[in-house]
Amino acid sequence: MKKIILILLIPFLTYSQGWFIQTTFSPAQSLQAVRFYGQNTGYTTAPLYNGSTFNIHKTTNAGQNWVAQSSGYTSMRFMAIWLQHPDTVYMSGNDGLIIKTVNGGSNWITVNSEATLQLWGLFFVNSLTGFTAGSTGRIMKTTNAGSNWVNMTSPTQTSLSSIYFINENTGFISGSAIALKTTNQGTNWVNMNAPSISGFENFREIYFFNENLGLYVSDAGRIVKTTNSGVTWNLVNSGTTQSLFGVYFIDQTTGYACGNAGAIVRTTDGGENWFAQTSPLNEILTDIWFTSATTGYISNWSGKILKTTNGGITYIEPVSSETPEKFLLEQNYPNPFNPVTKFKFSIPISGNVLLKIFDISGREVAEILNKPMQPGTFEADWDASGFSSGVYFYTVTSGDFTQTRKMVLIR
């Protein structure tokens, strides 16, 4: 009888699709936020101006399908979402509206309304106590699950964008060229004197790991970090010059941010350095949320939901599982390119492999690969849709081996 030998190539496969467009809503809607509770249940919201009230969408199967829900309002923006539970959800937006559901969106009730007020930030510290913030420096608090909202003393009249609490006492708010802090459950807020490039700069979203360590993402690709509760602030390498709107940290080291022109950046050192990831869109990305270390979602201004199931890592394809004789980094192709190119490299021994992109000034702009690899020959794609024309360099490093080549992006 003839013997059949099956050779398994699975250890050599490193297929990954990075970020991809999972959903496109029709008609196109300017999605403002996306939030999940657990792995499967998520909500996104957008304004509709065609008379429809169905500007909320819900998924219960990790974004495979989204079901439209009625907010009861039309021509209205809801810009923030808070999921207390898969069935208990709050949203805030224009006209000082805060709406709430306790039955998974079958019905939404209005728990606050005030003409001319806009509420962009929303955060609950427990099942009863929550905060919202918005235009004219308004900060409000509820202690009865949203039934009533009380104005808190605010040190500013500038617009406020986001809220983040690390516990029931200590919280932070970001806004137009301002960052605030409370240590007494929102009774008093102090200005942390965060640096800005102008009074028009909007600190879009703020995040703190603990009372001392935190950061905010802002206009012009600015990410500004403090390690001493706002006494001093430092501008870090964001990996982009595009305005950033959303930020999310999976743990103390790994975080993501998204923004204008399809910008997606990732950090693996607690926000000290950020590196661009490949985006399938060159459009505004409004918000980002992860449900695990590898599964994340991004909302988009033209009604699309992006998803990753591998932390946004770029596509890597094995060309051969045969062990090459030596390390080798080949010239990218095509070159010049617009906007996608391929890198081919060979690894003769197992080890961690780094593949990074640098601009003409030597600044790192993208990290394509950073993981242990088995011996073999591989190809990696890079989509430079969010990058400007010019000369770039790509470098492969593994152990003592390093090789760099030049490439040209032409628009």
C-alpha positions in Angstrom: 0.0 0.0 0.0 1.3 3.4 -0.9 2.2 5.6 2.1 0.9 9.2 2.0 3.0 11.7 3.9 1.1 14.9 4.9 3.3 17.9 5.6 1.7 20.4 7.8 2.7 24.0 7.0 0.6 25.5 9.8 3.6 26.6 11.9 4.8 28.7 9.0 1.5 30.4 8.2 1.1 34.0 9.5 -1.9 35.1 7.6 -3.5 38.2 9.0 -5.8 40.8 7.5 -5.2 43.8 9.8 -8.1 46.2 9.7 -11.0 45.5 7.3 -14.4 47.0 6.5 -16.9 44.8 8.2 -20.1 46.8 7.7 -21.3 49.7 5.5 -24.6 51.3 6.5 -27.0 52.5 3.9 -27.8 55.3 3.6 -24.3 56.5 4.6 -24.3 57.8 8.1 -21.8 59.8 10.1 -21.1 57.3 12.8 -20.1 59.2 16.0 -19.2 56.4 18.4 -18.9 52.6 18.8 -19.1 50.7 22.1 -19.3 47.0 23.1 -20.2 45.1 26.2 -18.4 41.8 26.1 -17.5 40.1 22.9 -20.8 40.2 21.0 -23.1 43.1 22.0 -22.3 46.5 20.6 -24.0 49.8 19.7 -23.2 52.6 17.2 -25.0 55.8 16.6 -25.3 58.5 13.9 -27.5 61.4 12.8 -30.0 60.9 10.0 -31.5 63.9 8.1 -34.0 62.2 5.9 -36.8 62.1 8.5 -35.9 58.7 9.8 -35.6 58.1 13.6 -33.5 54.9 13.2 -30.1 56.4 14.0 -29.0 53.7 16.5 -27.7 50.3 15.4 -27.1 47.3 17.6 -25.2 44.0 17.1 -25.4 40.8 19.1 -23.0 38.8 17.0 -19.8 40.7 17.1 -20.7 43.1 14.2 -21.8 40.5 11.7 -25.2 42.0 11.6 -26.5 45.4 12.9 -30.2 46.0 13.6 -31.5 49.6 13.4 -33.2 51.0 16.5 -35.3 54.2 16.9 -34.1 56.9 19.2 -37.4 58.8 18.8 -35.5 61.7 17.4 -34.6 62.7 13.8 -32.0 65.2 12.6 -30.2 64.7 16.0 -26.7 63.7 16.8 -25.9 61.3 19.7 -22.2 61.5 20.2 -21.4 59.4 23.2 -22.4 55.9 24.3 -22.2 54.2 27.7 -23.0 50.5 28.1 -23.8 49.7 31.7 -25.1 46.3 30.6 -26.1 44.8 27.3 -29.6 45.9 28.0 -28.9 49.1 29.9 -27.4 51.8 27.7 -27.1 55.6 27.7 -26.4 58.0 24.9 -25.9 61.8 24.9 -25.8 64.4 22.2 -27.3 67.6 20.9 -30.1 69.6 22.6 -28.7 68.4 25.9 -30.3 65.0 25.2 -29.5 62.0 27.3 -31.5 58.9 26.4 -31.6 55.5 28.1 -32.8 52.0 27.4 -33.2 49.2 29.9 -34.4 46.6 27.5 -31.6 46.4 24.9 -32.9 49.3 22.8 -36.5 48.1 22.2 -37.5 51.4 23.8 -35.4 54.5 24.5 -36.6 57.1 27.0 -35.4 60.7 27.4 -33.8 61.5 30.8 -32.4 64.9 30.0 -33.1 67.6 27.5 -31.9 71.2 27.2 -32.0 73.3 24.0 -28.7 74.7 22.7 -26.6 72.4 25.0 -24.4 69.7 23.5 -23.1 66.7 25.5 -20.1 65.0 24.1 -18.7 63.1 27.2 -20.4 60.4 29.1 -19.1 58.1 31.9 -20.6 56.0 34.7 -18.6 55.0 37.7 -21.2 52.6 39.0 -24.8 51.5 38.3 -26.2 54.8 39.8 -23.6 57.5 39.4 -22.6 59.0 36.1 -21.2 62.2 34.6 -21.7 64.0 31.3 -19.9 67.1 29.9 -20.2 69.3 26.9 -20.6 72.8 25.5 -20.1 76.0 27.6 -18.0 74.0 30.1 -21.1 72.1 31.4 -20.5 69.2 33.7 -23.5 67.3 35.1 -23.9 64.3 37.5 -26.5 61.8 38.3 -26.7 59.6 41.4 -29.9 57.8 40.5 -29.2 56.0 37.2 -29.9 59.1 35.1 -33.4 60.0 36.4 -32.0 63.4 37.5 -28.9 65.4 36.5 -27.4 68.1 38.6 -25.0 70.8 37.4 -21.6 70.6 38.9 -19.3 73.6 39.5 -17.1 74.0 36.4 -13.9 76.1 36.2 -14.3 76.8 32.5 -16.8 77.8 29.8 -14.9 76.1 27.0 -16.3 73.0 25.2 -15.6 69.7 26.9 -15.2 66.5 24.9 -14.6 63.4 27.0 -14.7 62.0 30.5 -12.7 59.2 32.1 -12.8 58.1 35.7 -10.3 55.7 37.3 -12.5 55.1 40.4 -15.5 56.7 42.0 -13.5 59.7 43.4 -11.0 60.5 40.7 -11.8 61.5 37.2 -10.6 63.6 34.2 -12.2 65.7 31.5 -10.7 66.9 28.2 -11.9 69.6 25.9 -11.0 72.7 23.9 -7.4 73.4 25.0 -8.2 72.2 28.6 -7.9 69.2 30.8 -9.6 69.0 34.2 -9.3 66.7 37.2 -11.5 65.9 40.2 -10.6 63.9 43.3 -13.9 64.3 45.2 -16.5 62.7 43.0 -16.9 65.7 40.7 -17.7 68.2 43.4 -14.7 70.3 42.4 -12.7 70.3 39.2 -9.2 71.8 38.7 -7.4 72.9 35.5 -4.4 70.7 35.0 -2.8 73.3 32.7 -2.2 70.9 29.8 -0.3 72.4 26.9 -2.0 73.3 23.7 -0.8 74.7 20.3 -3.7 77.2 20.4 -7.0 78.0 22.2 -8.8 76.2 19.3 -7.1 72.9 19.8 -9.5 70.2 20.9 -8.2 67.5 23.3 -10.5 64.9 21.8 -10.2 62.1 24.3 -8.5 61.6 27.6 -7.3 58.4 29.3 -5.6 57.7 32.6 -4.1 54.5 33.9 -4.0 55.7 37.5 -4.0 59.0 39.3 -0.6 60.0 38.0 -0.2 58.4 34.5 -2.4 59.5 31.7 -2.6 61.1 28.2 -4.9 62.8 25.8 -5.2 62.6 22.0 -5.7 65.8 20.0 -5.5 67.8 16.8 -2.5 67.6 14.4 -1.6 64.1 15.6 -0.7 65.4 19.1 -0.6 62.8 22.0 0.4 64.4 25.2 1.3 62.4 28.3 1.8 63.0 32.0 3.4 60.8 34.7 2.7 63.1 37.7 -1.0 63.8 37.5 -0.7 66.8 35.2 2.0 68.7 37.0 4.1 68.4 33.8 3.2 67.1 30.3 5.3 65.7 27.5 4.5 65.5 23.8 5.2 61.9 22.6 5.8 60.4 19.2 2.3 59.8 17.9 3.2 58.2 14.5 0.9 60.6 12.6 0.2 64.2 11.9 -3.5 63.7 11.5 -6.0 64.8 14.1 -6.9 62.0 16.5 -10.4 61.4 17.8 -10.5 58.2 19.8 -8.1 56.2 22.0 -8.4 52.8 23.7 -6.0 50.9 25.9 -6.2 47.1 26.2 -3.8 47.1 29.1 -1.0 49.2 30.7 1.2 48.9 27.6 -0.9 48.3 24.4 -3.2 51.0 23.1 -4.7 52.3 19.9 -5.9 55.7 18.5 -7.7 56.6 15.4 -8.5 59.9 13.6 -8.5 61.9 10.4 -7.5 60.5 6.9 -7.8 56.9 8.1 -5.1 57.3 10.8 -4.7 54.3 13.1 -1.8 54.2 15.4 -0.7 51.6 18.0 1.6 51.7 21.1 3.1 48.8 23.0 5.0 50.8 25.6 2.3 52.6 27.5 2.0 55.5 25.0 5.6 56.6 24.8 5.8 55.7 21.1 3.1 55.1 18.5 3.3 53.5 15.1 1.0 53.7 12.2 -1.1 50.7 11.1 -2.5 50.1 7.7 -6.0 51.4 7.2 -8.5 50.4 4.5 -9.9 53.9 4.4 -8.5 57.4 3.9 -11.5 58.9 5.7 -12.3 60.2 9.2 -12.3 57.5 11.8 -14.3 58.7 14.8 -14.1 56.2 17.6 -12.3 52.9 18.6 -13.1 50.1 21.0 -11.6 46.7 21.7 -13.4 43.6 23.1 -10.2 41.6 23.5 -6.5 41.9 23.1 -6.9 41.2 19.3 -10.5 42.1 18.4 -11.3 45.8 17.9 -13.8 48.1 16.1 -13.6 51.6 14.6 -16.5 53.8 13.6 -16.3 56.0 10.5 -17.9 59.2 9.3 -19.3 57.7 6.1 -21.2 54.9 7.8 -18.6 52.1 7.9 -17.4 49.9 10.8 -13.8 48.6 10.6 -12.8 45.5 12.5 -9.6 43.6 13.3 -9.3 40.2 14.8 -5.5 40.3 15.1 -4.7 43.6 16.7 -4.4 45.4 13.3 -1.3 43.5 12.3 -0.5 43.8 8.5 -1.0 40.9 6.2 2.0 38.5 6.2 2.1 35.7 3.6 4.5 32.7 3.6 6.2 32.3 0.2 8.2 29.2 1.1 8.7 27.0 4.2 12.1 25.9 3.0 14.9 27.1 5.3 16.8 29.8 3.4 20.6 29.8 3.5 20.8 33.4 4.9 18.9 36.4 6.0 17.8 38.5 3.1 15.6 41.6 2.6 14.7 42.1 -1.1 13.7 45.3 -2.9 10.0 46.2 -2.4 7.8 45.9 -5.5 6.4 47.8 -7.1 8.8 50.6 -6.6 7.9 53.5 -7.0 4.4 52.6 -5.7 1.0 54.1 -5.1 -0.3 53.3 -2.5 0.4 49.5 -1.9 3.7 47.7 -2.0 5.2 44.4 -1.0 8.2 43.4 1.0 9.9 40.0 0.6 12.3 38.7 3.3 14.0 35.5 4.3 14.6 34.2 7.8 17.1 31.2 8.2 16.6 30.8 11.9 13.7 31.2 14.4 13.5 34.4 16.2 11.7 37.7 16.7 11.4 39.7 13.5 10.9 43.5 13.2 9.8 45.1 10.0 9.6 48.9 10.3 9.1 51.9 8.0 11.0 55.2 8.4 10.5 58.6 6.6 13.3 60.6 5.0 14.2 62.2 8.3 14.7 58.8 10.0 11.4 59.0 12.0 9.7 55.7 12.4 6.2 55.9 10.8 4.9 52.3 10.8 5.6 49.0 12.4 4.6 46.2 9.9 5.8 43.2 11.9 7.0 42.5 15.4 6.6 38.9 16.4 8.5 35.5 16.6 8.8 33.8 13.2 9.8 30.4 12.0 12.4 30.0 9.2 11.1 30.7 5.8 10.5 33.3 3.1 7.7 35.7 3.6 5.9 38.7 1.9 4.3 41.6 3.7 2.0 44.2 2.3 2.1 47.9 3.2 -0.8 50.2 2.3 0.5 53.8 2.4 -2.9 55.4 1.7 -2.5 57.7 4.7 1.0 58.8 3.9 2.4 61.7 1.8 4.6 61.3 -1.3 8.3 60.9 -0.7 11.2 58.7 0.0 10.9 56.1 2.8 13.1 53.3 4.2 12.1 49.9 5.4 14.3 47.8 7.8 14.2 44.2 8.8 15.8 43.2 12.1 16.2 39.7 13.6 18.8 38.9 16.2 22.1 40.5 15.0 20.8 40.9 11.4 19.6 44.3 10.1 19.1 45.4 6.6 17.6 48.6 5.2 16.3 49.5 1.7 14.9 52.6 0.1 11.5 53.0 -1.6 9.5 55.8 -3.2 5.8 56.6 -2.7 4.3 58.6 -5.6 0.9 60.2 -5.4 
